[in-house]
Amino acid sequence: MTARTFSLGAAATGTADVVLDIAPQHPSAHGGLKLALTVEDDRILTAEPVVGFMHRGAEKLFEARDYRQIVMLANRHDWLSAFASELGVVLAVERMLGMAVPARAVWLRTLLAELNRVLNHLMFLAGFALEVGAAPAAAAGFQGREVLQHVMEEATGGRVHFMFNRVGGLETDVPGGWRQSCAAAVADVRRLALAELDPLVRSDETFAARTQGVGVLRLEDVPSYGVSGPVARASGFDMDLRRDDPYLAYPELEVRVVLGENGDAYDRFRCLLDQLHVSLDLVEQCLDRLPPGPIDVRLPKTVRAPEGHTYVWTENPLGAMGYFLVSRGQTTPWRLAMRTASFNNVSALAAVLPGSRVADLVTVLASMFFVVGDIDR
């Protein structure tokens, strides 16, 4: 984002307040976020996030697609968490159908969801490494992403929009030798990416100077704005759906929840880094315990969810992702509403930015972990 326009408010009458509009770059961008800031000297006094520049109408489009087709829409609003987003939709439909998914599909879904989480977190960490001039760490982070992208592509056929979940299981089984490829990729990420990112976040003086005490989100503000995921846990908010409301194979896994203390940008990046280690550990647990067997349930030619409603939420990489599914017994949902993590994370900027320096704006935005498509869905 760049500062497109600004107007002088009280400054025109002799005071120092300036109203600064930081607006979307271009109307054809993949999404937009505007910040209306009141600034005095180099300090932000108030901040108002303005969203809604590109409403995709995804929730309305769900109503015109059958239960097999809606997976395609579900993984596009947060393109860094595509597998996790499509997973929540099929879990909601399967709950409505009272369907039990084969054990191999359950464990593969868990494994791929954690790989998707690592891909997401590496993007935010490597991207900010560039901001602080840590080019080797950034390159290592992107190199680690490429290694995992290759593994995900080998399994699903896709690099961004995986389209691998299906109602009743997965599209296909993973190819022969994939478990060994995945284990080697995890080892490469630890050796390449984390070997550079760990010292950057934990001991680099420049990184600490740019992030410590910057953009503090107080613990009491977390539930007020509905913030979840690593942003909330960095403020000490102890909630992780993989542990607190477990689904898939998580009840049988050791999920370590990482918490911060200060709620500043430093704690948010540190929590994200620590969660990388947790997710890689979970991937290795899944690889060790991946059972044989079928990967889907044979479905009838027409899938009709019975009349009723359900709510399913999952621990997506950016936070709690919820789906409220209402069925009238047809082949399409009557209503499918989404609760996205990015929307709430961005809302909290109104509490995080006041008191910050204008020069720290990029750091705060980078540490709030949002995807604009996940806001305007």
Secondary structure, DSSP 8 states (H G I E B T S, - for coil): -EEEEEE-SGGGGTS-EEEEEEE-S-TTSS---EEEEEEETTEEEEEEEE--SS---HHHHHTTS-TTTHHHHHTSSSTTSHHHHHHHHHHHHHHHHT----HHHHHHHHHHHHHHHHHHHHHHHHHHHHHTT-HHHHHHHHHHHHHHHHHHHHHHS-SSS---EETTEESS---TTHHHHHHHHHHHHIIIIIHHHHHHHHH-HHHHHHHTTSS---TTHHHHHT--HHHHHTTT----HHHHS--TTGGGS-------SS-SHHHHHHHHHHHHHHHHHHHHHHHHH---S-SB----SS----SEEEEEEEEETTEEEEEEEEE-SSSS-SEEEEE-HHHHHHHTHHHHSTT-BGGGHHHHHHHT---HHHH--
